Amino acid sequence: MDYNSAKEIRDHVLKSIESFSLALSIAETSCPPDEYQKIKKSIGIIIGKTDHEILSTIYKKFPDLDHISK
């Protein structure tokens, strides 16, 4: 993967994480506790795998794209 592709992928992945976080906020206020816990667990797994398998790969190859660690 080249630098520009990595940056574009990172941007889309970060936007998807933001969307999942917003969905979780909606679920927290609108779902019964048992449904919310299922959604929370699923979203946590998705975000964790996304961070571990996509973002960390990008950041290892292009550390300057990791604005959080700076």
C-alpha distances in whole Angstrom, upper triangle without the diagonal:
4,7,8,6,6,10,11,10,12,15,15,15,18,20,20,21,24,25,26,27,30,30,31,34,35,36,37,40,41,40,43,42,41,39,37,36,35,32,32,31,29,27,27,25,22,22,22,19,17,17,17,14,12,13,14,10,9,12,12,9,10,14,15,13,16,19,21,21,23
4,6,5,6,9,10,11,12,14,16,16,18,20,21,22,24,26,27,28,30,32,33,35,36,37,39,41,42,42,45,44,43,41,39,39,37,35,34,33,31,29,29,28,25,24,24,22,19,19,19,17,14,14,15,12,10,12,13,9,9,13,13,12,15,18,21,21,22
4,6,5,6,9,10,10,12,14,15,16,18,20,21,22,24,26,27,29,30,31,33,35,36,37,40,41,41,44,43,42,40,38,38,37,34,33,33,31,28,28,27,24,23,23,22,19,18,19,17,14,13,14,12,9,11,12,9,7,11,10,9,12,15,18,18,18
4,5,5,6,9,10,11,13,14,15,17,19,20,21,23,25,26,27,29,30,32,33,35,36,38,39,40,43,42,42,39,37,37,36,33,32,33,30,28,28,27,24,23,24,22,19,19,20,19,15,14,16,14,11,13,15,12,10,13,12,10,14,16,19,20,20
4,5,5,6,8,10,11,12,14,15,17,18,20,21,23,24,26,27,29,30,32,33,35,37,37,38,41,40,40,37,35,35,34,31,30,30,28,25,26,25,22,21,22,20,17,17,18,16,13,13,15,13,10,13,15,12,11,14,14,11,14,17,19,20,21
4,5,5,6,9,10,10,12,14,15,16,18,20,21,22,24,26,27,29,30,31,33,35,36,36,39,38,38,35,33,33,32,29,28,28,26,23,23,22,20,18,19,17,14,14,15,13,10,9,11,9,6,9,11,9,8,11,11,8,11,14,16,17,18
4,5,5,6,9,10,11,12,14,15,17,18,20,21,23,24,26,27,29,30,32,34,35,35,38,37,37,35,33,33,32,29,28,28,26,23,23,23,20,18,19,19,15,14,16,15,12,10,13,12,8,10,13,11,9,11,10,7,10,11,14,16,16
4,5,5,6,9,10,11,12,14,16,17,19,20,21,23,25,26,27,29,31,33,33,34,37,36,36,34,32,32,31,28,27,27,25,22,23,23,19,18,20,19,15,15,17,16,12,11,15,14,11,13,16,14,12,15,14,10,13,14,16,19,19
4,5,5,6,9,10,11,12,14,15,17,18,20,21,23,25,26,27,29,31,31,32,35,34,34,31,29,29,28,25,24,24,22,19,20,19,16,15,16,15,11,12,14,12,9,9,12,11,9,11,14,13,12,14,14,11,13,14,16,18,19
4,5,5,6,9,10,11,12,14,15,16,18,20,21,23,25,26,27,29,30,31,33,32,32,30,28,28,27,24,23,23,21,18,18,18,15,13,15,14,10,10,12,12,8,7,10,10,7,9,12,12,11,12,12,8,9,11,12,14,16
4,5,5,6,9,10,11,12,14,15,17,18,20,21,23,24,26,28,29,30,33,32,32,30,27,28,27,24,23,24,22,19,19,20,16,14,16,16,13,12,15,15,11,10,13,14,11,12,16,16,14,14,14,10,11,11,13,16,17
4,5,5,6,9,10,10,12,14,15,16,18,20,21,22,24,26,27,27,30,30,30,27,25,26,25,22,21,22,20,17,18,18,14,13,16,15,11,12,15,14,11,11,14,15,13,15,18,17,16,17,17,13,14,15,16,19,20
4,5,5,6,9,10,11,12,14,15,17,19,20,21,23,25,26,26,29,28,28,25,23,23,22,19,18,19,17,14,14,14,11,9,12,11,8,9,12,11,8,8,12,12,11,13,16,16,15,16,16,13,13,14,14,17,19
4,5,5,6,9,10,11,12,14,15,17,19,20,21,23,25,25,28,27,27,25,22,23,22,19,18,19,17,14,14,15,12,10,12,13,9,9,13,13,10,9,12,14,12,13,16,17,16,16,15,12,11,11,11,15,16
4,5,5,6,9,10,11,12,14,15,17,18,20,22,23,24,27,26,27,24,22,23,22,19,18,19,17,14,15,16,13,11,15,15,12,12,16,16,13,12,16,17,15,16,20,20,19,19,18,15,14,14,15,18,19
4,5,5,6,9,10,10,12,14,15,16,18,20,21,21,24,24,24,21,19,20,19,15,15,16,14,11,13,14,10,9,12,13,10,11,15,14,12,12,16,17,16,17,20,21,20,21,21,17,16,17,16,20,22
4,5,5,6,9,10,11,12,14,15,16,19,20,20,23,22,22,20,17,18,17,14,13,14,13,9,10,11,9,6,10,11,8,9,13,13,12,11,14,16,16,16,19,21,20,20,20,16,15,15,14,17,20
4,5,5,6,9,10,11,13,14,15,17,19,19,22,22,23,20,18,19,19,15,14,16,15,11,12,14,12,10,13,15,12,12,16,17,15,14,17,19,18,18,22,23,22,21,21,17,16,15,14,18,20
4,5,5,6,9,10,11,12,14,16,16,17,21,21,21,18,16,18,17,13,13,15,14,10,13,15,12,11,14,16,13,14,18,18,17,16,19,21,20,21,24,25,24,24,24,20,19,19,18,22,23
4,5,5,6,9,10,10,12,15,15,15,18,18,18,15,13,14,14,10,10,12,10,7,9,11,9,8,12,13,11,13,16,17,16,16,19,21,20,21,24,26,25,25,25,21,20,20,19,22,24
4,5,5,6,9,10,11,13,14,15,18,17,18,16,13,14,14,11,9,12,11,8,9,12,11,9,12,15,13,14,17,18,18,17,19,22,21,21,25,26,25,24,25,21,20,19,17,20,23
4,5,5,6,9,10,11,12,14,17,17,18,16,13,15,16,12,11,15,14,11,13,15,14,13,16,18,16,17,20,22,20,20,22,25,24,24,28,29,28,27,27,24,22,21,20,23,25
4,5,5,6,9,10,10,11,15,15,16,13,11,13,13,9,10,13,12,9,12,14,13,12,16,17,16,18,21,22,21,21,23,26,25,26,29,30,30,29,29,26,24,24,22,26,28
4,5,5,6,9,10,10,13,12,13,11,8,10,10,7,6,10,10,7,10,13,12,12,14,17,16,17,20,21,21,21,23,26,26,26,29,31,30,29,29,26,24,24,22,25,27
4,5,5,7,9,10,13,13,15,13,10,12,13,10,9,13,14,11,13,16,16,14,17,20,19,20,23,24,24,23,25,28,28,28,31,33,32,30,30,27,25,24,22,25,27
4,5,6,6,8,12,12,14,12,9,13,14,11,11,15,15,13,15,18,17,17,20,22,21,22,25,26,26,25,28,30,30,30,33,35,34,33,33,30,28,27,25,29,31
4,5,5,5,8,9,11,8,6,9,10,7,8,12,12,11,13,16,16,16,19,21,21,22,24,26,26,25,28,30,30,31,34,35,35,34,34,31,29,29,27,30,32
4,6,6,8,8,10,9,6,9,11,9,9,12,13,12,14,17,17,17,19,22,22,22,25,27,27,26,28,31,31,31,34,36,35,34,35,32,29,29,26,29,31
4,6,8,9,12,11,9,12,14,12,12,16,17,16,17,20,21,20,23,25,25,26,28,30,30,29,32,34,34,34,37,39,38,37,37,34,32,31,29,32,34
4,7,9,12,10,8,12,13,12,13,16,17,16,18,21,21,21,24,26,26,27,30,31,31,30,33,35,35,36,39,40,40,39,39,36,34,33,31,34,36
4,6,8,6,6,9,10,9,11,14,14,15,17,19,19,20,23,24,25,26,28,30,30,30,32,35,35,36,38,40,40,39,39,36,34,34,32,34,37
4,6,5,6,9,10,11,12,14,16,16,18,20,21,22,24,26,27,28,30,31,32,32,34,37,37,38,40,42,42,41,42,39,36,36,34,36,39
4,6,5,6,9,10,10,12,14,15,16,18,20,21,22,24,25,26,28,30,31,31,32,35,36,36,38,41,40,39,40,37,35,35,32,34,37
4,5,5,6,9,10,11,13,14,15,17,19,20,21,23,24,26,27,29,30,30,32,34,35,36,38,40,40,39,41,38,35,35,33,35,38
4,5,5,6,9,10,11,12,14,16,17,18,20,21,22,24,26,27,28,28,30,32,33,34,36,38,38,38,39,36,34,34,31,34,37
4,5,5,6,9,10,10,12,14,15,16,18,20,21,22,24,25,26,26,28,30,31,32,34,36,36,35,36,33,31,31,28,31,33
4,5,5,6,9,10,10,12,14,15,16,18,20,21,22,24,25,25,27,29,30,31,33,35,35,34,35,33,30,30,28,30,33
4,5,5,6,9,10,11,12,14,15,17,18,20,21,22,24,24,26,28,29,30,32,34,35,34,35,32,30,31,28,30,33
4,5,5,6,8,10,11,12,14,15,16,18,20,21,22,22,24,26,27,28,30,32,32,32,33,30,28,28,26,28,31
4,6,5,6,9,10,10,12,14,15,16,18,20,21,21,22,25,26,26,28,30,30,30,31,28,25,26,23,25,28
4,6,5,6,9,10,10,12,14,15,16,18,19,20,21,23,25,25,27,29,30,29,31,28,26,26,24,26,29
4,5,5,6,9,10,11,12,14,15,16,17,19,20,22,23,24,26,28,29,28,30,27,25,26,24,26,29
4,5,5,6,8,10,10,12,14,15,16,16,18,20,21,22,24,26,26,26,27,24,22,23,21,23,26
4,5,5,6,8,10,10,12,14,15,15,16,19,20,20,22,25,25,24,26,23,20,21,19,21,24
4,6,5,6,8,10,10,12,13,14,15,17,19,20,21,24,24,24,26,23,21,23,20,22,25
4,5,5,6,9,10,10,11,13,14,16,17,18,20,22,23,23,24,21,19,21,19,21,24
4,6,5,6,8,10,10,10,12,14,15,16,18,20,20,20,21,18,16,17,16,18,21
4,5,5,6,8,10,10,11,13,15,15,17,19,20,19,21,19,16,18,16,17,20
4,5,5,6,8,9,10,12,14,15,16,18,19,19,21,19,17,19,18,19,22
4,6,5,5,7,9,10,11,13,14,16,17,17,19,16,14,17,15,17,20
4,6,6,5,6,9,10,10,12,14,15,14,16,14,12,14,12,13,17
4,6,6,5,8,10,10,11,14,15,15,17,15,13,16,14,15,18
4,6,6,6,9,11,11,13,15,15,18,16,14,18,17,17,20
4,6,5,6,9,10,11,12,13,15,13,12,15,15,16,19
4,5,5,6,9,10,10,10,12,10,9,11,11,12,15
4,5,5,6,9,10,9,12,10,9,12,12,12,15
4,6,5,6,9,10,13,11,11,14,15,14,17
4,6,5,6,8,10,8,8,12,13,13,15
4,5,5,5,7,6,6,10,10,10,12
4,6,6,9,9,9,13,13,12,14
4,6,9,9,10,14,15,14,16
4,6,6,8,11,13,12,13
4,5,6,9,10,9,10
4,5,7,10,9,9
4,6,9,9,10
4,6,6,7
4,6,5
4,5
4
